[in-house]
Amino acid sequence: MIPHKTENIKAICDNYENALASLKETLYNSEYYTLAESSVYIAYNRRIHRYYVLTRRDNTIPLNENPRAGEYYDTIRITEIPTSSDDFDEYIRAQLELTRLNNNLSNRITSDNVEEEEESVETRKAIISSIIYIQNPRVADKEAAHFEYDQGNSEIAKRCNARITEKDDEGTKLTQQPSKLQENIEHILSDCDIPTEIAKELAMLTLADRIATSSPN
C-alpha cells in the first residue's frame, strides 16, 4: 500500500482496462475529494505488479519527481483526473446547463422530472467519459513495463536475463528467431505474476536489449 495519509485506495486491479473502469465508476459516483489540489488517479506498483485506483486529497507532493525516492520508489502515476470543485464539478455543472439549454432550444423539454433526472445522470456520465478520454494517455501498459524493467536494473529484469543465460549454459539454447525468443521470454515472465499485457511489453524490452548487446558494433 502506498503509505501516505492523504490518499485512499479505491481498487487494486490486474490490468489497466479494469483500473480505468474503476476510475470511471469512482467519478460517476462522486467518490472523490473536491479540495483545491485533489485528484483521482491510476498508479502502477511494481512491488505487487498491479494497478491502484486512488483518490487524493492533496496532490501537491510530487509522486514521480524522483522515482527512486523514499516511499514512492515502487510506484508510478499513469492517468490523473483533477477533481477540485472549481476544475471538475463546476465544469460538469456548466456542461449540464449547456445541454439543458440546447435541449430547450431544440424543443426537447421533458415534462417528467424523473425522466429529466435520468437524462442528467447519463449526460453527466458522458461528460466524465469525455474528460477521461481526452486525458487518458493510452500508453499505460508500455509505461508500466518500462517502469518494471528499469533499464534492466529491476529484480524482474535481472531474474529474466539470468533464466535466459541459464538455459543457454545448459545447452538448451533459446532460439534466436525474434518471435520465438519473445514467446520464451513471456513464458519466463509468466511465473512472476505480472499482468499479461505488461509481460508482453517487458518481453519486447528484454528482446530489444539482447539484440542490441549481441549485435556487432
C-alpha positions, 0 to 999 in steps of 0.5 A, spaced: 500 500 500 502 506 498 503 509 505 501 516 505 495 519 509 492 523 504 490 518 499 485 512 499 485 506 495 479 505 491 481 498 487 487 494 486 486 491 479 490 486 474 490 490 468 489 497 466 482 496 462 479 494 469 483 500 473 480 505 468 473 502 469 474 503 476 476 510 475 470 511 471 465 508 476 469 512 482 467 519 478 460 517 476 459 516 483 462 522 486 467 518 490 472 523 490 475 529 494 473 536 491 479 540 495 483 545 491 489 540 489 485 533 489 485 528 484 483 521 482 488 517 479 491 510 476 498 508 479 502 502 477 506 498 483 511 494 481 512 491 488 505 487 487 505 488 479 498 491 479 494 497 478 491 502 484 485 506 483 486 512 488 483 518 490 487 524 493 486 529 497 492 533 496 496 532 490 501 537 491 507 532 493 510 530 487 509 522 486 514 521 480 519 527 481 524 522 483 522 515 482 527 512 486 525 516 492 523 514 499 516 511 499 514 512 492 520 508 489 515 502 487 510 506 484 508 510 478 502 515 476 499 513 469 492 517 468 490 523 473 483 526 473 483 533 477 477 533 481 477 540 485 470 543 485 472 549 481 476 544 475 471 538 475 464 539 478 463 546 476 465 544 469 460 538 469 455 543 472 456 548 466 456 542 461 449 540 464 446 547 463 449 547 456 445 541 454 439 543 458 439 549 454 440 546 447 435 541 449 430 547 450 432 550 444 431 544 440 424 543 443 426 537 447 423 539 454 421 533 458 415 534 462 417 528 467 422 530 472 424 523 473 425 522 466 429 529 466 433 526 472 435 520 468 437 524 462 442 528 467 445 522 470 447 519 463 449 526 460 453 527 466 456 520 465 458 522 458 461 528 460 466 524 465 467 519 459 469 525 455 474 528 460 477 521 461 478 520 454 481 526 452 486 525 458 487 518 458 494 517 455 493 510 452 500 508 453 499 505 460 501 498 459 508 500 455 509 505 461 508 500 466 513 495 463 518 500 462 517 502 469 518 494 471 524 493 467 528 499 469 533 499 464 534 492 466 536 494 473 529 491 476 529 484 480 524 482 474 529 484 469 535 481 472 531 474 474 529 474 466 536 475 463 539 470 468 533 464 466 535 466 459 543 465 460 541 459 464 538 455 459 543 457 454 549 454 459 545 448 459 545 447 452 538 448 451 539 454 447 533 459 446 532 460 439 534 466 436 528 467 431 525 474 434 518 471 435 520 465 438 525 468 443 519 473 445 514 467 446 520 464 451 521 470 454 513 471 456 513 464 458 519 466 463 515 472 465 509 468 466 511 465 473 512 472 476 505 474 476 505 480 472 499 482 468 499 479 461 499 485 457 505 488 461 509 481 460 508 482 453 511 489 453 517 487 458 518 481 453 519 486 447 524 490 452 528 484 454 528 482 446 530 489 444 536 489 449 539 482 447 539 484 440 542 490 441 548 487 446 549 481 441 549 485 435 556 487 432 558 494 433 
